[in-house]
Amino acid sequence: MVHRGGLWSGAFVTTRGWIVAGGRVILDFALPPRCPGCGAIVEAIHSFCPPCWTSLNFLGNSGCVTCGIPLAATDSGTCAACLARPPLIARTRAAVEYGDIARTVAIRLKYGRKIALAKAMARFMAPLLGDIPADALLVPVPLHRRRLASRGFNQSLLVARELGRMRGLEVAPRLLRRTRATPPLKGMNFAEREKTVRGAFAVREACDGRTLILIDDVLTTGSTANACARTLKRAGATHIELLCWSRVVRNPIFVA
């Protein structure tokens, strides 16, 4: 289904996905609000219960100004890796560190079909969008058509649409497409991940001079996001950022 401008706005979701999403939204309004992490009843919708809240490590805007990785005891605002080799993605931010509760929220959305969790995730991601142009586009990391047909929806698109509503930004769900199915990256090292996703994305339309914000649920090594950014750069994008719900944080980076 396409609205207002074809590739830039609108959405593609399978018919089953729309039915599932609609049913979940009705249930979410009919039932009392529950914690996104454990399902306990809470006072406000899209809020965490105290135990889950204290278990989350909110990352905010601290850390490396470019990649967002936490920096320990340093006066520098940029990590050594970004100083040595500036990444394709100009700015990366995640709402929380990947852990038990963050993982549970992502899994409940992706596999448990708890559609309303997209709004809960977007609520904590929206403040991290930063100072971006009003015409910046939110670009969800796409699923391959077979996985989309199987799941019924793209969780990154659901989050992107909520962010778009919150910040008044346009979503471009069909700008970037996955040209081939790739196996799950879990268990692969960095080099294997890079090889697996290389050339797996394409654009449907040139994006000369645009500021694009990639939206994803979980960031691990960044291989998928880098592959997306490389494709968008070749299509003319001048500035690319990445915003996700959670990210894996390894040992803090020390900068001399």
N, C-alpha and C positions, 0 to 999 in steps of 0.2 A: 504494500500500500504506500503510495507516494503523495505527499502534501507539499505545497509551496516550494516549488523549485527543484523537483526531481531528486537529483543525487544529493544535494546539500541537506535537505530536510526530509521529513517523512520517515518511514520505517518499513522494514521487511521482517515479518514474523509469520510463522506458519499459522494456518487456521486453527490447528489444535492449540498452538501457543496463545492465541487470543482468547480461546475458550478457557484455558487453564488460568491465564492471567486475570480474566474477568471474574471467574469463580473465586479465586483467591482474594481479590479485592473485596468482594461482597462479604466473604467470611471474615476478613480482617476488620471490617466495620461492624459486623454483627457480634463479634466476640470481644471480650475485654482485652486491653492492650497487654502484650506479653514481652518479656525481655528477649531481644534478638539472640542472645547467647545461650540461655538455658530454658527459655519458655515460661519462666515464672511470671505471674501476674504483676504488673507494675502500674504506677499511678498515671504515667503519661505515655502516649503512643510513641514508638521509635526510641524509647529510653531503656537503658540497661539497669538491671537490678544492682544493688550495692556490691555484692560479691563479684559479679562479672565486671562491673565498672572498675573496681580496684585491681582486677586481673589484667586489664588492658594497659598497654604501654603506648600512650598517645605521642606521636612523633612531632606533630606540628611543623613549624617552619624552621626548627633548629637543624643543626648539622651543616654539611657542605651545601653552599648556596647553589651548586649545580646539581649534583646527584642526590643530595639529601641524606647521605649516609652519616650517622652520628660521628662527631669529632670529639676526641678526648683531650682535654687540657692543652689547648693550642690557641694562639691568637689569630691563626689563619682562618679564613672563612671558606676556603676551598681545600678539598682533600688532595693528597699527593697524586692519585690516579687521574683526577680531572685536570690538575696542573700539567701533568706530563703528556696527557693525550685528551684534549677536550672532546667530550662525547657528542654524538649526533643530536641527542636530546638535550636541549639547553637547560631544562629544569625538570627535576623529578621529585615528586612528593607523594607520601602515603599517609593516611590518617593514623594508622596504628602499626605496631610491630607484629609480625606474624607469630602467633602463639595459639594456645588451645582455644581461647574464646574467639579470636579473630578467624581462625580456621573454621570453627563451627559455624559462624555466621555465613562465611563464604560457601560452605558446603550445603547449608540449609537453603540458601538461595539457589545454588546451581543444581543440586541433585534432589533436595527436599521440596523444591517448587514453592518455597515461601516467598512469593513475589513481592510482598510488602517490605521485605528486608532490603530491597534496592533503595527504598526511600530512607531507611535507617542508615545505611552505609553512606548515601549521598549527603545526609545531614552533617556528618563529620568530615566529609571530603570537601564540601563546598567552600569553607573558609580558606582552604589551601590553594584555591585557584589563583589567588594573587591578583596583581595589576595587569590585566590582559586587555587587548583591544575589544571593543564592543562587537566587532564583526568576527572575532575568533570562533572557530568551529570546534565542537566536541566530536571526536572521532572514536567510536568504540572499536576495540580490537575485535575483528570479525571471527566468526566460526566458519568452518567449511560447511557447505550446504548439506552434506550428509549428517554431520553432527547437529546442525540446526534443526533438520527435519526430525532427528531422533529425540532431541531435548525439547523442542517446541519453542524455544526462545533463546536469545543471547543475553546472558546475565550482564555483560558489559554495556549492552545497549539499554537495558532497563535502568541501570545506574546513570548512564549518560543522559537519558531523558529526564530523570529526576533532577540532575544537576542543571540541565538546561532550563527547567522550570524555575528553579531556585535563583539562578543567576541571570536569567533572561538571555541565554545564549542559544544559538542554533546548533542542532545536532545533525551530523552528516553520516547517517548509518550505512549508506551504500557507496560512499566515496572509496573506501578501502575494502578489498575483497580477498579472501583466501583462495588461491588458485588450486591448491591441492591439499588433500588431507595429510596431516602429519601425526605420527604416533605420540602418545603422552611423553612429555619430556622428563617426568619424574625418574630419578635414578641415573640420568645422563650427566656427564661432566660438562663443563662450559664449552669445550671444543665440539663435543657431540651435539649439544643443543644448537650451537651456531650453525653447524652443518645441516642439521635437520630442518631448520626453518629458513635457511637461505633460499631466496627465490620463491617463497611460498605465498607472497602477497603481490597484489597489483592494484592500480588505481583505475577508476572508471572515467575520470575527468581530471584535466590539469588543475593544479592548485597554485598557480603562480602568485607569489607574494603573500600567501595566506599564513596566518598564525593558526596552528592546529594543536589541539590538546587531546592526546591519546588517553582513552579511559579503559582501565582494566580492573579486575578484582584483586588479583594477587601478583606481586612482583617477586621473582626468585633471583635468577641470574640476569634477567633483562634481555635475554636472547630474542624472545618474541617481539618485545617492544623495539629493540634495535633493528630487527628486520623490517618492521612496519615503518620506522622512521627513515630507514635507508630508501625504501620505496617512495615515500612521500617527498623526500628531498629531491629525488630524481624527477618527480613530477612538478617541481618548482616551489615547494613550500619553503619559506624563508626562516620560520621559527617553529620549533616543535617542542612541546612539553609533554610530560606523562604524569597522570594523576591516578592513583589506585587506592583501594581500600586498605590493603595491608602489604607489607614487604618483609622479606626475610632479612634480618639484620645480623650479620656475622660480627666478628670482633671489631670494635671501634677502630677507625683509622687514625693513626698518629701522624701529625704533620709538623715538621721541624720549623 
